[in-house]
Amino acid sequence: RAPGRRIVSQVQMVKKCRTKNEMRYFFLFNDMLAYASTVGWRFKLHRQITIDTAFKVEDVPDNIRPGRENIAGSRNRLMIISSTKSFIVYADDFDTKMSWLADLTDCIEDRMAILHSHERRVQLVAD
């Protein structure tokens, strides 16, 4: 566990994979995002993604066509982008999506402020 790391939010969402969609548990920390599946009563960690300058989240517009309103994966989507992995997730509902988007955005902004502050201090010391 990293010093100063704290859990911000956790949510269960569907992660779009190459061959099929998988239910995953997402854990948002102040400095990273992790996701896991369950094996029995335990979590199996799949990936940890550091929130750095390459990390972004984007709202993906709903893909609603007449007669296809209830197709799984056509609504409540977010794109997670990083230097190591990018993927789409589907939230159960609009409120969950917006809450998760807000939490991710807040963490990214807070993390960027810390990283830029550190860069300024290093630059001042170097000058």
RAZIKA-V677317 format. One record per run of one state. SS is the DSSP state (@ for helix, = for strand, . for the rest). FROM is the first residue (numbers start at 0). TO is the last residue. If there is no record, write none. Layout:
ss=SS from=FROM to=TO
ss=SS from=FROM to=TO
This chain:
ss=. from=0 to=5
ss== from=6 to=15
ss=. from=16 to=19
ss== from=20 to=28
ss=. from=29 to=30
ss== from=31 to=38
ss=. from=39 to=40
ss== from=41 to=49
ss=. from=50 to=54
ss== from=55 to=59
ss=. from=60 to=75
ss== from=76 to=80
ss=. from=81 to=85
ss== from=86 to=89
ss=. from=90 to=92
ss=@ from=93 to=125
ss=. from=126 to=126
